């Protein structure tokens, strides 16, 4: 069994973008070794020379602080339509974007990489023929990426269940169906990036059945504190834990029921720009790590 505590680097966007800064925070302030790197810190469409320079600096920082970039993911600014864009040219350049993202991750030695499955526009979603076509296109896109990822040495690709039907995988059944469609013809398999706060469908708002049924198919599990009908991405502080529905005991009990034996538990905690929270980000993250450390000691 290999359970590891880590963090999604979305917390660093526009706050701690310097690699030597976020690496020091992760290792020294939070006591973590594993990170899920995000595209908003190094977008593949930025100039090649800049990317090369940034990769050099990131690798040096990770070496200095003994940080492992285990996973790659999209983030706030890259939460877009990508492989479900209604424009064919846009889908093509996003396919290229993902391949370049995989190129970056392979340099870091990442084991998996991914995003949301895709997002339909309302015009697409409201038209059955367009909806069926764009879903087929996205499946083919992920299959293409799976063979590219295989050649780059990845173990799998991952996608995250999202909030509403047009953002895909808002039920457990649809999540499994999307995996099955892609994996019918793949290089590396497509798996899930489960989020304990994502239980979006009105009939499936309890997050724990999601964990029980999908954690074994999820090499990365996002940790956040939340309430029943909203994905808050709040920290696990004493204050937030009073009203939040996520507890370490129930999460790990559900994990045990799922049959999951190997996963990176990555905190995905967001602090909105506000006087009350902007100066306590590290403090809140540290409290969150301490909260889960009792049950995930690695």
C-alpha positions in Angstrom: 0.0 0.0 0.0 1.3 3.4 -0.9 -0.6 6.5 0.2 1.2 9.8 -0.2 0.2 13.3 0.9 1.0 16.1 -1.6 -0.5 19.3 -3.0 -1.9 20.7 -6.2 0.1 23.8 -7.1 -3.0 25.8 -7.9 -2.4 27.5 -4.6 0.7 29.1 -6.0 -0.9 30.7 -9.0 -0.2 34.5 -9.0 0.9 34.2 -5.3 4.0 32.0 -5.2 5.0 31.5 -8.9 8.7 31.4 -8.3 9.8 27.7 -8.3 12.3 28.2 -5.4 9.5 29.8 -3.4 6.7 27.2 -3.9 9.3 24.4 -3.5 10.5 25.8 -0.2 6.9 26.3 1.0 5.9 22.7 0.0 8.9 21.1 1.6 9.8 23.3 4.6 6.5 24.9 5.6 4.2 22.1 4.8 6.5 19.1 5.1 5.4 17.6 1.8 7.4 16.0 -1.0 4.9 15.4 -3.8 3.2 17.9 -6.0 0.7 18.0 -8.8 2.1 20.7 -11.2 -0.4 22.9 -13.0 -0.3 24.4 -16.4 -1.1 27.9 -15.2 2.5 28.0 -13.8 4.0 26.9 -17.1 1.7 27.1 -20.1 2.9 25.0 -23.1 1.9 27.8 -25.5 4.4 30.3 -24.0 7.7 31.0 -25.9 9.9 27.9 -26.1 12.9 29.7 -24.8 11.0 30.8 -21.7 9.7 27.3 -21.1 13.2 25.8 -21.4 14.5 28.3 -18.9 11.6 27.7 -16.5 12.0 24.0 -16.7 15.7 24.3 -15.7 14.8 26.4 -12.7 12.0 24.1 -11.6 14.2 21.1 -11.8 16.8 22.8 -9.8 14.3 23.9 -7.1 12.8 20.4 -6.9 16.3 18.9 -6.5 17.2 21.4 -3.8 14.1 20.7 -1.8 13.7 17.0 -2.7 10.3 17.6 -4.4 8.7 15.0 -6.7 6.4 16.2 -9.5 4.3 13.1 -9.7 1.4 14.5 -11.7 0.4 17.3 -14.0 -3.0 19.0 -14.4 -4.8 22.0 -15.9 -6.0 24.7 -13.5 -8.1 27.8 -13.1 -7.0 29.7 -16.3 -7.1 26.5 -18.4 -10.6 25.4 -17.4 -11.8 25.8 -21.0 -13.6 23.8 -23.7 -10.3 22.4 -25.2 -11.1 18.9 -26.7 -14.8 19.8 -26.9 -14.4 23.2 -28.5 -17.0 23.4 -31.3 -14.2 24.8 -33.6 -12.2 22.0 -35.3 -9.1 24.2 -35.5 -9.3 24.9 -31.8 -9.6 21.2 -31.0 -6.5 20.6 -33.1 -4.4 23.2 -31.3 -5.6 22.0 -27.9 -4.5 18.5 -28.8 -1.1 20.0 -29.7 -1.2 21.9 -26.4 -1.8 18.7 -24.4 1.1 16.9 -26.2 3.4 19.8 -25.4 2.1 19.6 -21.8 3.0 15.9 -21.7 6.5 16.8 -23.1 7.0 19.1 -20.1 5.8 16.6 -17.6 8.0 13.8 -19.1 11.1 16.0 -18.3 9.9 16.2 -14.7 9.4 12.5 -14.5 5.6 12.8 -14.0 3.6 9.5 -13.7 0.3 10.9 -14.9 -1.2 14.0 -16.4 -4.7 15.3 -17.2 -7.5 17.7 -17.1 -11.3 17.8 -17.1 -12.6 15.7 -20.0 -13.8 18.7 -22.0 -16.6 21.3 -21.8 -19.5 21.7 -24.2 -20.8 25.1 -25.1 -24.6 25.5 -24.5 -25.1 25.5 -28.3 -23.5 22.1 -28.5 -25.1 20.7 -25.4 -28.6 21.8 -26.4 -28.4 20.0 -29.8 -28.4 16.2 -29.6 -26.5 15.8 -32.9 -23.8 18.3 -32.0 -23.5 16.8 -28.5 -23.0 13.3 -29.8 -20.5 14.5 -32.4 -18.4 16.5 -30.0 -18.3 13.7 -27.5 -17.0 11.4 -30.2 -14.3 14.0 -31.0 -13.2 14.3 -27.4 -13.0 10.5 -27.0 -10.8 10.3 -30.1 -8.7 13.2 -28.8 -8.1 11.4 -25.4 -7.3 8.2 -27.3 -4.7 10.1 -29.4 -3.2 11.5 -26.2 -3.1 8.1 -24.6 -0.7 6.8 -27.2 1.4 9.9 -27.1 1.6 9.5 -23.3 2.6 5.9 -23.6 5.5 6.9 -25.8 6.5 9.5 -23.3 6.7 7.0 -20.4 3.5 7.9 -18.5 1.6 5.3 -16.5 -1.9 6.8 -17.3 -3.9 9.9 -18.1 -6.4 11.3 -15.7 -9.6 13.4 -15.9 -11.7 15.0 -13.2 -15.5 14.6 -12.7 -16.9 18.1 -13.0 -19.9 20.2 -11.9 -22.6 20.1 -14.6 -23.6 17.9 -17.5 -21.9 19.9 -20.2 -18.7 19.8 -18.2 -18.8 16.0 -18.2 -18.7 13.2 -15.6 -21.2 14.7 -13.2 -22.4 11.3 -12.2 -20.5 8.1 -11.2 -22.0 6.2 -14.1 -21.0 8.8 -16.7 -17.5 8.9 -15.3 -17.1 5.2 -15.7 -18.7 5.3 -19.2 -16.2 8.0 -20.4 -13.3 5.9 -19.1 -14.6 2.8 -20.8 -15.1 4.6 -24.2 -11.6 5.9 -24.2 -10.0 2.7 -22.9 -11.6 0.7 -25.6 -8.7 1.8 -27.8 -5.8 3.3 -25.8 -2.1 3.4 -25.2 -2.0 4.1 -21.4 -5.4 3.9 -19.7 -7.5 6.9 -18.9 -8.3 7.0 -15.1 -9.9 9.4 -12.7 -8.6 12.4 -10.7 -11.2 12.1 -8.0 -12.0 15.2 -5.8 -13.7 14.5 -2.5 -15.6 17.7 -2.8 -17.0 17.0 -6.3 -20.3 15.2 -5.9 -22.3 17.4 -8.3 -25.4 15.7 -9.5 -28.5 16.4 -7.4 -29.1 12.7 -6.7 -25.4 12.0 -6.0 -24.4 14.8 -3.6 -22.9 12.5 -0.9 -19.2 12.4 -1.7 -18.5 9.2 0.0 -20.1 6.8 -2.5 -18.0 8.5 -5.1 -14.9 7.6 -3.1 -16.0 4.1 -2.5 -16.8 3.4 -6.2 -14.0 5.4 -7.9 -11.0 5.7 -5.7 -9.5 2.4 -6.9 -9.5 4.0 -10.4 -8.0 7.2 -9.2 -4.2 7.6 -8.8 -4.7 11.2 -7.7 -7.3 12.3 -5.2 -7.9 16.0 -4.5 -8.5 16.9 -0.9 -10.6 19.9 0.1 -13.1 20.9 2.8 -16.6 21.6 1.6 -20.3 21.6 2.3 -23.1 19.4 0.9 -24.2 21.4 -2.1 -21.1 23.3 -3.0 -17.4 22.6 -3.9 -15.7 25.1 -1.5 -12.1 24.1 -1.9 -11.7 25.3 1.7 -8.8 24.3 4.1 -9.1 21.8 6.9 -8.9 24.3 9.7 -10.8 23.9 13.0 -13.2 26.6 11.8 -14.0 25.0 8.5 -14.1 21.5 9.9 -17.0 22.6 12.1 -19.4 23.0 9.2 -17.6 20.9 6.5 -18.7 17.4 5.5 -15.3 16.0 4.8 -13.5 14.2 7.6 -10.3 12.3 7.4 -11.8 9.2 9.1 -14.7 8.9 6.7 -12.5 9.6 3.7 -10.0 6.8 4.7 -12.8 4.4 5.6 -14.3 5.0 2.1 -10.8 4.5 0.6 -10.5 1.2 2.3 -13.9 0.0 1.0 -12.9 1.1 -2.5 -10.0 -1.3 -2.7 -7.6 1.6 -3.5 -4.0 0.8 -2.5 -1.9 3.5 -4.3 -2.8 7.1 -4.5 -1.4 10.6 -4.2 -3.7 12.6 -1.9 -3.2 16.2 -3.2 -4.7 19.2 -1.4 -6.5 21.4 -3.8 -7.3 24.4 -1.6 -8.2 27.8 -2.9 -8.0 31.2 -1.2 -10.0 34.0 -2.8 -8.3 37.3 -2.7 -9.7 38.8 0.6 -8.1 40.6 3.5 -9.3 37.9 5.9 -7.6 35.1 4.1 -4.7 36.4 1.9 -2.2 36.5 4.8 -3.0 33.1 6.2 -2.7 30.9 3.1 0.4 29.0 4.4 -1.1 28.7 7.9 -4.3 27.2 6.5 -2.4 24.8 4.3 -0.2 23.7 7.2 -3.3 23.0 9.3 -4.8 20.9 6.5 -1.6 18.8 6.2 -1.5 18.3 9.9 -5.2 17.2 9.9 -4.6 14.4 7.4 -1.1 13.5 8.5 -2.4 11.4 11.4 -4.0 9.0 8.9 -1.6 9.4 6.0 1.9 9.5 7.6 4.0 9.1 4.5 
